[in-house]
Amino acid sequence: MKMDTKAIEQYKFYRLYEHDFDNAIHTLKILKRYKKLDVRHALLRDIIVTYAKPFSVSHGIEITKHKLSTKLVPSHSKALHEELFNVRNQLFAHTDLLYKNPKVTKWDLGKYKRFPMSFKGYDYTQLNRQVDEITNLAYAVQKGLRRKIREIEKDL
């Protein structure tokens, strides 16, 4: 059976998403080797961005807007998935005011004026505690995605 161009593009998206999950899982393995928090935080940020990429809108030719369905996320991991996805979108990949909620203050120092700003950061401590859960989530989604890829390959 010959596949139409939309089905082939769907397959290409799935294969690229599989690569994203491979990268996230590989970085999770690297993370285990590091204890320094500054290194761990950078790696965790990369893991979140890479994990969430397939669930964000990607642009194709036949399928102009594509993203991976959250149906592949196990029900017991939905809350963690949403947290990772929201942090990626609101803090790591974008600069959303609603998330950071910045507050600007005016300091009048006579000859000079200063405008310090405070804003919400992110709790990496909690994220560090969830590394095993994040790893399990990435593997579970990847496994479901691979099932979808194999289904399409039957028709190629």
N, C-alpha and C positions, 0 to 999 in steps of 0.2 A: 504494500500500500504506500503510495507516494504522499508525503505530508505537505500541507500547504505552508506558505511562507510564515504565517502567524504561528503555527505550531512549531516550526523550526526556530523562530525567534524566541518563543517560550522556552524551548530546550536550551538555547544559548544563554538566556537569563539564568535558568536554573544551574547550568554548569558554572557560570561566573559567581553565582551566590555560593555554590559549593566551595569554590576557591576562597571566598571571603571567610567562610566558616573554618576552612583549613588554616587560614592565617590567624584567626582568633584563637583557635585551639593550640596552634604552634606557639603563639605568644603566651598563652596560659602556662604552657610547659616551661618556657623561658622564665616566667615569673617565679616559679618555684625555686630557682637558683639564687634569687636576690632577697636580701633582708633589709637593705637600706630603703627607707620609706620614700625618698625622693625618686629613686629608680622604680620602685613598685608603683608609685602613683602615676608616673609617665606610662608605664606598661599597662596599667589598668585603664587609663584613658584611651590608649590605643585599642585595647581589647573591646571596650564598649563601643567605640566608633566603628570598628570593623564588624563586630557582631550585629550591630543595628543597621548597617548599610543595606542589606537585602530587604529590610522591612520599610525602607524609605523609598520614595518614588525615584525610579530610574527611567531614563528616556531611551526609547528604541525607534525603529523605523516603522515597522508594521504596528507594533504596540507602543503607542506614543508615551504612555505612562504605565509603568509596571512596578509592582512590589510583591514581595513574598507574603503569602497569606499567613496570618497568625494562627491559623488552624493547625500548623505544624508545631506550635508551642504546646507542650504538655499542660494540662489544666492545673496541675499542682505548681507550675512555674510561671503562671500568667502574671502574678504580681511582680516577680523579679524581672520578667521580660519588660513589663510596662515601665518599671523604674529605670532599667538600662536604656530603653528607647527614649524615654522622656529626658533623661540626663544628657544623652547624646544630642538630642534635638535642641534642648533649651540652654545647655551650658557648654558642651564640648564642641559641637559643630556649628552652633549659632550663638549669638549674643542676645538672648531674650531678656528684656527688661522685667517682664513678669516674674521670671525665675529668680533673677539676681536681686530684684527690688532695691536698686541703688538709692541711697540717701545722700544728698549734697548739703554741706554746711558751709556757711561763710564765716571765715575768721578775719576780722578786721584788726590788723596788727599796726595800725597807725599809718606808716608810710606804705606798707604792703598789705595786700589782701590775699588770702589763701582760700581755696575751695576744696577741702578734703572730702572724699567720698567713701562711704562704707557700702558694702554689698554682701549678699549671701554667697558663701562659698559652697564647697561640697565636702561631705563627711567620708573621706577615704578610709577611715578606720572601720566603718561598717562594711564598706565594699571589700576591704581586705578579709573580713570575716566570712564573706560570701563567695570566695574564690572557688571552693569545691562545688557549690550550687551553680555558679556561673559555668563552670566546666561541664557539669552534667547537663545543663540546659543547652549549651552549644552542641554537645554530642547528640542529644536527643533531636534537636531541630535538624542537624546535619543528616542523621539517620533517616528521618522522614523525607527530607529533600532527596536523598539518594534513591529512596523508593520511587519517588515521582520521576526521577531521571530514568531509572530502569524501565518504568512503564512506557515512557516515550520512546526509549531505544528499541522496544519490541516492534514498533511501527516503522523504524528507520530501515 
